[in-house]
Amino acid sequence: MFKHALLESVKAGVADPARATLPLHARVQRAVRQLILDGALEAGRPLPASRALARSLGVSRDTVEAAYGQLHAEGFIERRVGRGSAVSARARGLGARAPAGHPPAHPGEARLSRRGAALFQGGGVRDFVAPRAFAPGVPEVRAFPLATWERLERQVLKAHGAAALLHSPPQGMEALRRAIAAYVNLERGARATSERVLVLTSSQQARSLCATVLLDAGERILVEDPMYHGARKAFEAAGLACVPVPLDAEGMRVDQLHQAAPQARAVFLTPSHQFPSGATLSLDRRLAAIEWARQQQAWIIEDDYDSEFHYAGRPTACVQGLDPHERTVYIGTFTKSLFPGLRIGYMVLPPPLVAPMTVARTLLDGHSAPIPQLTLARFIEGGHFGAHVRTMRAVYAERRDALARLVRQHLAGLVEPRVPDGGLQMPCVLVCGVPEREAVDAARRAGIDLLGLTALHASPGGHEAGFLMGFAAHAPNELEAAVRQLAKVLRALAR
């Protein structure tokens, strides 16, 4: 029979609230198995007869028999007629306790590859999950036409039936690729066909694919300085060397591409309105970048970030549509224009890249879910996407103006706003001498999310301290309450 301590351990395992939903025989089985894994029941150790253990636990003999039967099937115990049950010899050393004085290694001490360690130390990309003020890049989801989306989704299920529950082709559903191509051709001046569109889960996945398929580790990619931190981390995770190119009011200084890195294989651009400055890359610079890529036989990775939300006239045509040499990869997403939970992005690719990118994508997540793809295709084709974007463009412009007014009113002497022509966030520069890190940390403790500007720079020193303030997800009255709270935080730090 079990010693008293072992029996009490089994009883505790059976009574564990975490196992309350399991059948009784499974609770007994797992309690005994844990003793074996812990080394408390060593190989060859006899187990109590099923009748005796059932009596001690206050359960039926059938319950213990079922538990022993499962342990035997899993190889933890041996059962022989006339000799009872014993811990299997195969369990020898399985999960045995560490010798005295040698505590088990902490899970955080796992040995990682150099790439794994670099990824972990880089911290990944932190999304602002809850739309607290002033989380950048978060759209307003309360105004999304859910009833329309639900109606279209029901239409998809009725039209496709069980077929909508299967895998999508890795390149994406034809209906959505066709709708995306038509949209970017009309609204962004792209040159796209459904055959050139690759549907993905996000623009971050697109950047990672570009980094690994187009360049080798150690090669150089020219990037905006400052730039979106998620893009830089995707490139660095692939082992690329990011070479910073400065900005001015017209975007990246494209005239410096040749001298910055003569052997660079690609350039990364956010031309519609640069993140985080909000600058729009001028037409002559777009053409200069295209010519540079032609001469170098390099790639332009165009992230058309937030292009739908431009508040000063129509945005300039995308670089992809201007490039006759097919050296531009165009990246888009519906995360900002619709809602983050949709998880659909895409690339418009030069024809020679379609097959390599699609094959590479199969090694990541394989495909995007068909039902959201087909629903989105109907949403676009029915004109609902265009209508929603037009509505939200007006809403966001009003909120941008409201935030600029509130910052000037309540944060005068502390912060200076840099009102952008587009996007979902506003750069603000600290003018009160408060360190950026202290301001961001103090604001977070007060329930306000800010993204510091300094960390977005690749080149060292000499950068203006400040932060991004997202305005899209909050109504003017909500913005005012948050600005007043931020004013209290910054004034306390400035004393």
Secondary structure, DSSP 8 states (H G I E B T S, - for coil): ---HHHHHHHHHHHH-GGGTTS-HHHHHHHHHHHHHHTTSS-TT-B---HHHHHHHHTS-HHHHHHHHHHHHHTTSEEEETTTEEEE-GGGTTTT----TT-----GGG----HHHHHHHHHT------S--TT-TT----TTS-HHHHHHHHHHHHHHHGGGGGS---TT--HHHHHHHHHHHHHHH-----GGGEEEES-HHHHHHHHHHHH--TT-EEEEEES--HHHHHHHHHTT-EEEEEEEETTEE-GGGHHHH-TT--EEEE--SS-TTT-----HHHHHHHHHHHHHHT-EEEEE-TTTT-B-SS-----HHHH-TTS-EEEEEESTTTT-GGG--EEEE--HHHHHHHHHHHHTTT----HHHHHHHHHHHHTTHHHHHHHHHHHHHHHHHHHHHHHHHHHSTTTEEE---SBSSEEEEEE-S---HHHHHHHHHHTT---EESGGG-SS-S----EEEEE-TTS-HHHHHHHHHHHHHHHHHHH-
